[in-house]
């Protein structure tokens, strides 16, 4: 409704980065923003209404930072950064407000293109996609960090001997939702990874941290788009359809559905967006999907009672509007979009 659109107030501000912004993520409380830039820096912002206050500048990379991700607040203030310098850094905020490098993962053989923390019921762990086609999971074991390789080979620990999750680069990775907080176990962990090979792969872990492939989806072939998959996002929770993946490929937004655990994934919806689709992100309940496009706009979709998504808004630098052609916005500025409950 138009009253709901009026409640979604966009705020645009200049970040001061001297390079293109590759990613911007708000923490679970909605009070802190992290921005990742080609200038190799991560900036932390405190959000106070329509005001943004620079809280910290995290300098620990030697190349562009492609993505940032926040851990669940139950583990404290922790943000991860993925960079073209072949490293992923976990940053931790101390009691005095200063930030430290808590862990640096440097076992990648290529640029780290994507990272995402697991649902908190699995403990503190994060998955990362790499430009050499591999995917790894880093787990906090208390006194050290354990690294799982996806897919796994028993007895193989050397990075040079890893199996590749994708032919070419692994471009994105996301976690599947746990069955429930009470039933979550290490063997119920699932991942979806996307690659420049035009495929999305579904992975399952066991209790020992060994990952095997459940299904490989030929997204490019199924949707008839000779492009690489830029992003994949697994819907949290379960709706009309049991499991849903949002997939960004070329100028198309696809959703793939799995009617029940163990069944094959199939194409559910295929949308032409008119511009290259870069990123897809679900809200916490999995009822709203936001999609960012090459023209600088954000399209917002909501699921109906049949499980189909319809666009009910788009946002750009000028505001939030009903569906229609958006204006472009790009550069080193950020559009922060808030939705009232």
Rosetta blueprint (number, residue, H / E / L):
1 X L
2 X H
3 X H
4 X H
5 X H
6 X H
7 X H
8 X L
9 X E
10 X E
11 X E
12 X E
13 X E
14 X E
15 X L
16 X L
17 X L
18 X L
19 X L
20 X L
21 X E
22 X E
23 X E
24 X E
25 X E
26 X E
27 X L
28 X L
29 X L
30 X L
31 X L
32 X E
33 X E
34 X E
35 X E
36 X E
37 X E
38 X L
39 X L
40 X L
41 X E
42 X E
43 X E
44 X E
45 X E
46 X E
47 X E
48 X E
49 X L
50 X L
51 X E
52 X E
53 X E
54 X E
55 X E
56 X E
57 X E
58 X E
59 X E
60 X L
61 X L
62 X L
63 X L
64 X L
65 X E
66 X E
67 X E
68 X E
69 X E
70 X E
71 X L
72 X L
73 X H
74 X H
75 X H
76 X L
77 X L
78 X E
79 X E
80 X E
81 X E
82 X E
83 X E
84 X L
85 X L
86 X L
87 X L
88 X E
89 X E
90 X E
91 X E
92 X E
93 X E
94 X L
95 X L
96 X L
97 X L
98 X L
99 X E
100 X E
101 X E
102 X E
103 X E
104 X E
105 X E
106 X L
107 X L
108 X L
109 X L
110 X L
111 X L
112 X E
113 X E
114 X E
115 X E
116 X E
117 X E
118 X L
119 X L
120 X H
121 X H
122 X H
123 X L
124 X L
125 X E
126 X E
127 X E
128 X E
129 X E
130 X E
131 X L
132 X L
133 X L
134 X L
135 X E
136 X E
137 X E
138 X E
139 X E
140 X E
141 X L
142 X L
143 X L
144 X L
145 X E
146 X E
147 X E
148 X E
149 X E
150 X E
151 X L
152 X L
153 X L
154 X L
155 X L
156 X L
157 X L
158 X L
159 X H
160 X H
161 X H
162 X L
163 X L
164 X L
165 X L
166 X L
167 X L
168 X L
169 X L
170 X E
171 X E
172 X E
173 X E
174 X E
175 X E
176 X L
177 X L
178 X L
179 X L
180 X L
181 X L
182 X L
183 X L
184 X L
185 X L
186 X H
187 X H
188 X H
189 X L
190 X E
191 X E
192 X E
193 X E
194 X E
195 X E
196 X L
197 X L
198 X L
199 X E
200 X E
201 X E
202 X E
203 X E
204 X E
205 X E
206 X L
207 X L
208 X L
209 X L
210 X L
211 X E
212 X E
213 X E
214 X E
215 X E
216 X E
217 X E
218 X E
219 X H
220 X H
221 X H
222 X H
223 X H
224 X L
225 X L
226 X L
227 X L
228 X L
229 X E
230 X E
231 X E
232 X E
233 X E
234 X E
235 X L
236 X L
237 X L
238 X L
239 X L
240 X L
241 X L
242 X L
243 X E
244 X E
245 X E
246 X E
247 X E
248 X E
249 X E
250 X L
251 X L
252 X E
253 X E
254 X E
255 X E
256 X E
257 X E
258 X E
259 X L
260 X L
261 X L
262 X L
263 X L
264 X L
265 X L
266 X E
267 X E
268 X E
269 X E
270 X E
271 X E
272 X E
273 X L
274 X L
275 X L
276 X L
277 X E
278 X E
279 X E
280 X E
281 X E
282 X E
283 X L
284 X L
285 X L
286 X L
287 X L
288 X E
289 X E
290 X E
291 X E
292 X E
293 X E
294 X L
295 X L
296 X L
297 X L
298 X E
299 X E
300 X E
301 X E
302 X E
303 X E
304 X L
305 X L
306 X L
307 X L
308 X L
309 X E
310 X E
311 X E
312 X E
313 X E
314 X E
315 X E
316 X E
317 X L
318 X L
319 X E
320 X E
321 X E
322 X L
323 X L
324 X L
325 X L
326 X L
327 X L
328 X L
329 X L
330 X L
331 X L
332 X L
333 X E
334 X E
335 X E
336 X E
337 X E
338 X E
339 X L
340 X L
341 X L
